[in-house]
Amino acid sequence: MSTMLCALGKALEEVNHLPKVEPSTRIETDGIYTDIKANKCLELVDIEQENELKIYKATLEIGNEIEEKSLIRATREKLNQKYNISDEDWNKLERIMKQRYSLDSNTMWSFGNAFIFAGSVVTTVGYGNIVPRTANGRLFCIFYALVGIPLTCLALKTIGEKLRDVITSLIQNIKKHFDRSNTENVRKGIVFGINIFLWIITLLLLSILAHWRRGWTMLESFYFCFITFSTIGFGDFVAFDKTEANTVADYFIVFLGVVLGFAVTSTVLFSFSSVMEDKSQQTRLVEAFHEFKKRLTVSKRIAVAETLNTQEKEQCEELYEKETTTEEKK
């Protein structure tokens, strides 16, 4: 934004020498009549767009962002003092710039972008870089999500369960030849560990693919894969650019990568859920056993107490209190 404001200042300096034009030659844009001066400003700002995008990426960190905002504020105040631009005019000019730099609908809704948008909705990733802008589009998106998300979850659940069953079957066949002493809980723990290992390997392979296809660093590629398959979906890295041309092979590779990544992720989640359910069930059984043991002990004590005299009962109660206090301290 600071670069854009600086460019605007340069433009205002240059266009002071431009001749005035008749009101009839002016163009109405969003309720504002812009003449040659305004068009000249926008042309010079257009040159600075690439630098502006670089600055935007560089100022995402908090410290740089604060510094950038201070620079924007200072530049705006300087231009206000020199050219007496009101806040209303600033806001209108900002709307014009946004309209000028926004991509047209034909470019934004290419097949690749529509493919990514459809996938990001049903997988709940939601990158946010491509969104419906009309009322009809938003309404359709709502109904599409209501139908698509449950079906996608069902499909991923089925795929995840099948992969988990395959891994479990392989482990059982291996254990038949080597070791049969492990319990069911141990077996599920092994399955979960193998699924985690396969998930990491899948992320690494897809990261290498993204690095080769998009030219990102390995860290950026791994970050993109993790953010995607964890359904966080910030949108700072996406599979397709809005303006790039893609082939059928590109779409096919991305489709396979998405299916594979989410399938392995769902397998990990189901294995983790199975392990946690077993642990929860085991905890409930242990608690039930201790409760049964406690009640049985109380019943025995009551039966014994009925055969004791008063002095013996008092001595037993003292011993019981000491025993209870010791167990609570442990």
C-alpha angles and dihedrals in degrees: 000000000000090000089050091051091048090051089049090053091052090049092052089051092051099044094053086086095050118108119252118256131215117262089240090066094054124104124228113226120173091337095310125111108221123190134187091294093059093045090050090052092052092048092054092044088052089061090056095050095096092051089045091057091050091051090048092056092045094052100055091101114089098241095048091043092056091048091048092050090051090052091049091050093048093047092048092049090050092052091046092054094047101041102019095232112178124224090247091056090047091054092047092048090049091054090051091052092049091051091048095050099040113104117248118253094252092058096042095047099051118144092262094050092045089050092052092044093051091048095046091053099051093041091047091232092125103186091189096213092106117041137161111260102187130072092242091049093051092047091051090048091056094052092042090054093046090056101031101047097057092045092049092048090050092050093048090046091053093047092046093050092049092051091047091050091050092052091045091051091051091051092049091051091050093047091053089066099040119019134008100170099088119103129233091261091054090049092052090048090054091049090051092050092050091049091052089051092050090048092054091046090050092051091049093049093048089046090055089049091051090046091053096043102039102027094236123147117262090252091052091046094050090045090052093050094047094047090048100047093042085056092234091122106181092177097224088115120034135174095244132029117230094241105033124107114237134192130222088256090058092053091046093050092049091047093052091046092051093048093046094046096049092042092056091043091053090049090055091048094050092047090049090049091051092051092048092048090053092049091048091049091047090051091051091050092050091049091048091050093051091047091051090048091049093050091047090052092050091050091051091049092051091050091049093044091059089065095049131086124235097270093048090049091054091051091050092049091053091050091048092052092050091049092049092049091050092051092049091052090052 
